[in-house]
Each structure stands twice: as C-alpha cells, then as structure tokens.
Amino acid sequence: MPTRILVIEKSESLREWLVSLFTQAGFTTADASRYQDAQSAMASFRPDLIIMDATLPDKDGFEACAELRRSLSIPIILVGERGSRQSWPKAVESGADFFLIKPFVCDEALVARVRAILRRYRKGGNSRYEKSGAGVPSE
C-alpha cells in the first residue's frame, strides 16, 4: 500500500504543487485548505505523514501540530514564511519533525527529506507503520 501524505495548505497553488509532486513520486495524497477540513479527512484517509501550513486560516499551525502530536504518532512537517527566528524552535516545541521555509523550489530535496523522515519513523519501531504495512515509495 502506498504511503499516504495529507497536505494542509492555505495557498491553492502551493497545495496543488505539493500534491502533484508527491503523487508523481509514488505517494497517495489528499489535501485540505483548512484545519477543520483536514480533521474530517484524517479519519478516512489515515495519513502516514502530514505537511501543514503554519498559518492556516482557521487555526494556528503550531497549535494544530501540538494538538495532532497528542493523538498521532506520525511525522508532521510544518511549512512557514521566512522571517521569524522563533519559527524553528516553535515548530520543534509544537512537535513538528521538520520546519520548511517558503518559498522552496527543490522538488527532489523535498521528496528525499520526506522519505528520510518516513524511514526514521519506520526504523524507530513506530507501530503505526508496522500495523498498516505502509511502505515508502522507492525512487
């Protein structure tokens, strides 16, 4: 079963680009522009990894990350704007596995980063991956 990535991003163009990028790389994707919509999708889609905007229209992404971290043991990548020196520490403190600064354009590096994070979660004995049998798409 392909690895499932949920993209939660307010920018339609960035959201569509991320979905296309990861679909072409062999992942199964779903997307939402708001946190509330993402919560509805999570139960049926059951993502293996979440990529989430740090500034969602209906909820602060850092707060959303902390909320998700309390109930999920899957990787979360926060995406935020350049400029705040506090964003990296805030992302880590909220439970994010990585903080990505917009804008970014290196497709291969982003896909490689996601694969590396997923490998670490699998190697760490994360029961979520053992139960689901989800695999990381090979290159």
C-alpha positions as CSV (number, residue, x, y, z in Angstrom):
1,M,0.0,0.0,0.0
2,P,1.5,3.4,-0.9
3,T,2.4,5.8,1.8
4,R,-0.3,8.4,2.3
5,I,0.5,12.1,2.7
6,L,-2.0,14.7,3.8
7,V,-1.2,18.3,2.6
8,I,-2.9,21.0,4.6
9,E,-2.0,24.3,2.9
10,K,-4.0,27.6,2.6
11,S,-2.4,28.6,-0.7
12,E,-4.2,26.8,-3.5
13,S,-1.2,26.9,-5.9
14,L,1.3,25.6,-3.4
15,R,-1.2,22.9,-2.2
16,E,-1.7,21.7,-5.8
17,W,2.1,21.8,-6.5
18,L,2.8,19.6,-3.4
19,V,0.0,17.2,-4.2
20,S,1.3,16.8,-7.8
21,L,4.9,16.5,-6.6
22,F,4.2,13.7,-4.1
23,T,1.7,11.9,-6.4
24,Q,4.3,11.8,-9.2
25,A,6.8,10.5,-6.6
26,G,4.6,7.5,-5.9
27,F,2.7,8.6,-2.8
28,T,-1.0,8.7,-2.3
29,T,-2.1,12.2,-1.4
30,A,-5.1,14.1,0.0
31,D,-5.3,17.8,0.7
32,A,-7.2,20.5,2.6
33,S,-7.0,24.2,2.8
34,R,-8.3,24.5,6.3
35,Y,-7.6,22.5,9.5
36,Q,-11.3,21.7,10.1
37,D,-11.5,20.1,6.6
38,A,-8.2,18.2,7.3
39,Q,-9.6,16.8,10.5
40,S,-12.6,15.4,8.6
41,A,-10.3,13.8,6.0
42,M,-8.0,12.2,8.6
43,A,-10.4,9.5,9.8
44,S,-11.0,8.1,6.3
45,F,-7.6,8.9,4.7
46,R,-5.4,7.9,7.6
47,P,-2.2,9.7,6.6
48,D,1.2,8.4,7.2
49,L,2.7,11.9,7.1
50,I,1.3,15.4,7.3
51,I,2.6,18.5,5.6
52,M,0.9,21.5,7.2
53,D,1.0,25.3,6.7
54,A,2.0,27.1,9.9
55,T,-0.6,29.8,9.2
56,L,-3.9,28.2,8.4
57,P,-7.0,30.4,8.1
58,D,-9.0,28.6,10.8
59,K,-6.2,27.6,13.3
60,D,-2.6,28.4,14.1
61,G,-0.5,25.7,12.5
62,F,1.8,25.4,15.6
63,E,-1.2,24.8,17.8
64,A,-2.7,22.4,15.3
65,C,0.6,20.5,15.2
66,A,0.7,20.2,19.1
67,E,-2.9,19.0,19.0
68,L,-2.2,16.4,16.4
69,R,1.0,15.3,18.2
70,R,-1.0,14.4,21.3
71,S,-3.1,11.9,19.3
72,L,-1.0,10.8,16.4
73,S,2.4,9.2,16.1
74,I,3.2,10.1,12.5
75,P,5.6,12.6,11.0
76,I,4.5,16.2,10.7
77,I,6.3,18.8,8.6
78,L,5.3,22.4,9.2
79,V,5.7,25.0,6.3
80,G,6.1,28.6,7.2
81,E,7.2,32.0,5.9
82,R,10.7,33.3,6.1
83,G,11.4,35.9,8.6
84,S,10.8,34.7,12.1
85,R,13.8,33.4,14.1
86,Q,11.3,31.9,16.5
87,S,9.6,29.7,13.9
88,W,12.1,26.8,14.0
89,P,12.1,26.5,17.8
90,K,8.4,27.0,17.9
91,A,7.9,24.2,15.3
92,V,10.1,21.8,17.2
93,E,8.4,22.6,20.5
94,S,5.0,22.0,19.0
95,G,6.0,18.6,17.9
96,A,7.0,19.1,14.2
97,D,9.6,16.8,12.7
98,F,10.8,19.4,10.3
99,F,10.2,23.1,9.5
100,L,10.3,24.1,5.9
101,I,10.6,27.8,4.9
102,K,8.6,29.1,1.9
103,P,9.3,29.6,-0.9
104,F,11.0,26.4,-1.8
105,V,11.6,25.0,-5.2
106,C,13.9,21.9,-4.9
107,D,11.5,19.1,-5.7
108,E,14.0,16.3,-5.3
109,A,15.3,17.5,-2.0
110,L,11.8,17.8,-0.5
111,V,10.8,14.3,-1.7
112,A,14.1,13.0,-0.3
113,R,13.5,14.7,3.0
114,V,10.1,13.1,3.3
115,R,11.4,9.7,2.5
116,A,14.2,10.1,5.1
117,I,11.7,11.2,7.8
118,L,9.5,8.2,7.0
119,R,12.5,5.8,7.1
120,R,13.4,7.1,10.6
121,Y,9.8,6.6,11.8
122,R,9.8,3.0,10.4
123,K,13.2,2.2,11.9
124,G,12.2,3.6,15.2
125,G,9.6,0.8,15.5
126,N,6.6,3.1,15.1
127,S,3.7,0.7,15.5
128,R,1.6,2.8,13.1
129,Y,3.8,1.6,10.2
130,E,4.1,-2.0,11.4
131,K,0.3,-2.3,11.6
132,S,-0.5,-0.6,8.3
133,G,2.2,-2.2,6.3
134,A,2.7,1.2,4.6
135,G,5.9,1.4,2.5
136,V,7.9,4.3,1.4
137,P,7.9,4.5,-2.4
138,S,11.3,3.7,-3.9
139,E,13.0,6.0,-6.3
